[in-house]
Amino acid sequence: MADRKFIMDLAKLVIAAAWADGELKNEEVNALKDLLFNLEDVTGKEWAQLQMYMDSPVSPEETEKLLGDVLSQIKTSEDKQLVISSLENLFGADGVISGEELVLLEKIKDDVSQVSTGLLARLSKMLPGSLAKRETTYTGGAQRDTQVDDYIENRIYYHLKSTARKKGLAIDLPEEKARQVCLAAGIMARISAVDSGISEREKQTIKDVLGRQWDLEEQEAEILAELSCDSTLKGLDFFRLTRSFFECTSLEQRRDFIKSLFTVANASEKTSYDETEEIRRIAKSLKLTHKDFIDAKLTIPDEDRV
C-alpha cells in the first residue's frame, strides 16, 4: 500500500464523515482543521488539497468512492495497523481519548480487521465528540485571550497600535503582515519561556528578529517584543497558533523562522535540550522536513547546544 495515498484518502474520508449531516459550523471546521493538520506526515501541498474538501460538503457519491479507496488499500496486517495508528494519532491529538472514543476505536479496529464498510459509520459517529472536545480545548481556556484570532486582532495588534500611539507613532500594518508578525512573536515568546522565564537578552533577540525578518521599524519591533512576552501569551493554543502561522507564511519564511527560533533559544546562555525539542515540535507542526530542522539547528555552534 502507498502510505502517502492512504494517508490522504483516510484524511479525506474523515472530512467526508464530518460532513455526514451536510453541515459544519465554522468552529467545527476549525476544530477539524486542527485535528487533521497534525495528522502524521501531511505536507503543505497535501494540506492545500484537504482544505478544498473542508470548504464544502462532500457528496454521498464521493464519500462512497473515498471509502472504497481506503478499504481497497487494506490488504496486509501492516496496512491494518497503519489505519489504526493513524486514527489513534488523529483522535488523540489533544493527548486524551475519551472512554466513548476508545469504544468506537475498538469497533473501528474490528471493522478494519474484517475490512468492513462499517468504517464510515464509525467515523461519522466518533467525529462530533472529537470535534466538540477540540472546540472545548480551544475555547474553554480561562480567558478569551487564549484564542489566536482574538489574540491577533484584539490583543497584541490592538495594544501594539495603542502603545505606539502613546509614543507618537502611527502603526497601520497590512492585515497579512500584522498576522504574521503577531503569530511569529507569540511563537518566539513560547520558546523564550521554555526555560524558566524570559530574559532581557531574549526579548532583545525577538525584537531583532521581528525587525530583520519582517522589516518592522525599531520601535514597532520593540513594542511587539515586549507585548509578546507578557501574560497575554499564557495558555495560547499550540495547534491553532502553529496552523495559523503556517497558513499565512511561505515555505521560505517558515524555514528562516525556525532558524530564528534557535537564535532566540540561544540568546540566554545555551540552547537547552527542552528548547531544541520544542523547536522540533514546532518545525514538524509547520510541515517542515527533518532536514529543515537540522539545517536550522546547525546554525547554533555545537558548544552552544546542551
NUNU-423333 format. One line per field, with one value per residue (C-alpha): residue number from 1; x, y, z. Coordinates in pm, whole numbers, m for minus. Example, Ala and Ser with C-alpha at 12.3 -4.5 7.8 and 13.67 -1.06 7.14 Angstrom:
% residues 2
num: c(1 2)
u: c(1230 1367)
v: c(m450 m106)
w: c(780 714)
***
This chain:
% residues 306
num: c(1 2 3 4 5 6 7 8 9 10 11 12 13 14 15 16 17 18 19 20 21 22 23 24 25 26 27 28 29 30 31 32 33 34 35 36 37 38 39 40 41 42 43 44 45 46 47 48 49 50 51 52 53 54 55 56 57 58 59 60 61 62 63 64 65 66 67 68 69 70 71 72 73 74 75 76 77 78 79 80 81 82 83 84 85 86 87 88 89 90 91 92 93 94 95 96 97 98 99 100 101 102 103 104 105 106 107 108 109 110 111 112 113 114 115 116 117 118 119 120 121 122 123 124 125 126 127 128 129 130 131 132 133 134 135 136 137 138 139 140 141 142 143 144 145 146 147 148 149 150 151 152 153 154 155 156 157 158 159 160 161 162 163 164 165 166 167 168 169 170 171 172 173 174 175 176 177 178 179 180 181 182 183 184 185 186 187 188 189 190 191 192 193 194 195 196 197 198 199 200 201 202 203 204 205 206 207 208 209 210 211 212 213 214 215 216 217 218 219 220 221 222 223 224 225 226 227 228 229 230 231 232 233 234 235 236 237 238 239 240 241 242 243 244 245 246 247 248 249 250 251 252 253 254 255 256 257 258 259 260 261 262 263 264 265 266 267 268 269 270 271 272 273 274 275 276 277 278 279 280 281 282 283 284 285 286 287 288 289 290 291 292 293 294 295 296 297 298 299 300 301 302 303 304 305 306)
u: c(0 128 139 110 m203 m355 m294 m459 m752 m811 m797 m1048 m1272 m1261 m1367 m1648 m1764 m1766 m1993 m2229 m2528 m2444 m2348 m2037 m2023 m1723 m1566 m1627 m1436 m1154 m1154 m1143 m852 m667 m709 m607 m328 m138 m204 127 336 77 280 198 96 m128 m283 m397 m584 m752 m866 m1064 m1258 m1331 m1472 m1798 m1998 m1873 m2138 m2259 m2119 m1772 m1790 m1857 m1566 m1335 m1448 m1380 m1035 m942 m1077 m914 m572 m609 m451 m195 m165 75 m189 m445 m204 m138 m511 m546 m235 m331 m679 m539 m299 m578 m835 m569 m427 m508 m344 m665 m901 m1233 m1394 m1660 m1392 m1197 m1504 m1556 m1188 m1214 m1512 m1315 m1033 m1286 m1411 m1056 m960 m1261 m1224 m1580 m1780 m1889 m1575 m1755 m2042 m1798 m1608 m1931 m2036 m1696 m1624 m1885 m1746 m1386 m1466 m1657 m1360 m1128 m1359 m1367 m989 m961 m1241 m1255 m943 m971 m953 m1070 m714 m618 m782 m550 m780 m869 m502 m406 m694 m794 m498 m145 m210 m454 m201 78 m111 m231 112 276 21 120 478 377 398 135 126 m103 37 m130 m357 m140 180 14 m100 246 434 189 198 577 614 388 584 919 794 688 1046 1184 961 1065 1349 1222 1133 1217 1542 1609 1854 1578 1342 1612 1662 1289 1296 1592 1423 1100 1293 1515 1267 953 1103 948 1073 1286 1020 748 962 1049 685 576 860 759 392 462 643 376 96 m135 52 m23 m231 m227 m336 m39 m237 m418 m105 113 m161 m243 125 157 m144 m17 352 558 788 1098 958 899 1249 1405 1178 1288 1648 1537 1381 1723 1868 1611 1673 2047 2017 2034 2322 2297 2024 1881 1752 1395 1419 1553 1269 1008 1152 1146 777 705 901 702 374 477 519 895 1117 1367 1639 1491 1504 1864 1975 1826 1979 2325 2311 2390 2753 2798 2938 2620 2388 2326)
v: c(0 352 521 871 793 612 900 1142 912 849 1222 1293 1017 1173 1507 1335 1171 1511 1642 1344 1562 1824 2096 2207 2523 2750 2644 2279 2335 2494 2206 1959 2151 2138 1761 1690 1948 1735 1407 1229 1342 1554 1802 2164 2080 1798 2027 2261 1966 1880 2239 2210 1919 2120 2417 2248 1929 1604 1431 1080 951 1089 964 613 639 756 470 227 379 339 m15 m127 m38 m251 m581 m681 m674 m380 m192 m252 m130 186 259 205 403 693 714 682 970 1174 1136 1155 1482 1662 1391 1230 978 958 634 661 724 422 203 336 293 m70 m110 59 m189 m468 m303 m274 m629 m752 m479 m373 m93 m5 210 517 483 453 763 962 867 940 1278 1500 1416 1468 1798 1913 1819 2012 2316 2293 2272 2582 2798 2670 2845 3071 3383 3477 3591 3225 3235 3303 3520 3731 3743 3880 4115 4244 4194 4216 4420 4645 4704 4747 5033 5194 5177 5315 5598 5699 5721 5938 5658 5565 5191 5053 4725 4537 4261 3972 4122 4208 3847 3714 3933 3873 3496 3499 3700 3458 3152 3314 3408 3046 2934 3203 3082 2714 2755 2942 3292 3529 3725 4073 3926 3700 3996 4187 3893 3871 4242 4193 3904 4099 4391 4181 3922 4136 4481 4640 4976 4957 5097 4878 4569 4677 4727 4399 4204 4342 4263 3912 3823 3938 3738 3758 3458 3218 2925 3021 2714 2541 2374 2689 2904 2692 2621 2991 3076 2803 2931 3289 3228 3083 2781 3001 3224 2919 2781 3115 3141 2805 2928 3240 3023 2871 3222 3316 2994 3060 3423 3342 3108 2795 2621 2359 2014 2122 2426 2209 1961 2238 2380 2031 2005 2347 2264 1943 2124 2384 2099 2143 1845 1687 1831 2180 2129 2001 2287 2533 2354 2368 2748 2721 2618 2273 2424 2629 2327 2130)
w: c(0 m83 256 114 m87 209 450 209 131 500 580 303 436 784 630 443 768 939 661 703 801 537 783 970 1180 1138 1467 1382 1057 1252 1500 1211 1060 1391 1412 1053 1044 1292 1113 1061 762 577 373 298 m59 60 320 43 m114 216 263 m60 93 407 215 115 182 31 m180 m88 m418 m348 10 m113 m355 m75 146 m138 m197 172 201 m124 15 329 228 494 872 833 634 908 1174 973 963 1337 1439 1211 1364 1718 1648 1495 1771 2042 1910 2236 2442 2569 2412 2595 2707 2435 2173 2293 2249 1897 1815 1919 1687 1407 1469 1423 1103 972 1065 869 601 682 519 873 897 763 1010 1299 1186 1146 1499 1651 1493 1663 2006 1896 1729 2037 2256 2027 2041 2422 2436 2221 2360 2716 2842 3142 2925 2577 2508 2478 2135 1846 1635 1936 2032 1691 1622 1963 2197 2060 1744 1930 2207 1954 1788 2110 2278 1964 1954 2307 2185 1892 1634 1377 1303 1037 903 616 753 633 771 1103 1135 1053 1300 1584 1539 1499 1818 2002 1890 1973 2318 2364 2300 2531 2813 2790 3040 3349 3247 2963 2988 2855 2604 2471 2439 2253 2018 1948 1868 1633 1451 1405 1264 1037 912 889 826 1133 1248 1563 1794 1638 1695 2048 2148 1990 2154 2493 2438 2314 2635 2879 3039 2734 2589 2871 2753 2385 2189 2022 1742 1636 1679 1450 1197 1168 1117 853 661 630 551 268 291 282 556 776 711 804 1106 1251 1231 1418 1690 1755 1768 2032 2227 2226 2335 2705 2789 2571 2373 2608 2522 2610 2381 2097 2138 2144 1821 1672 1762 1609 1291 1248 1302 1042 789 765 695 932 709 752 1129 1123 894 1143 1441 1281 1278 1651 1728 1884 2202 2248 2246 2566)
***
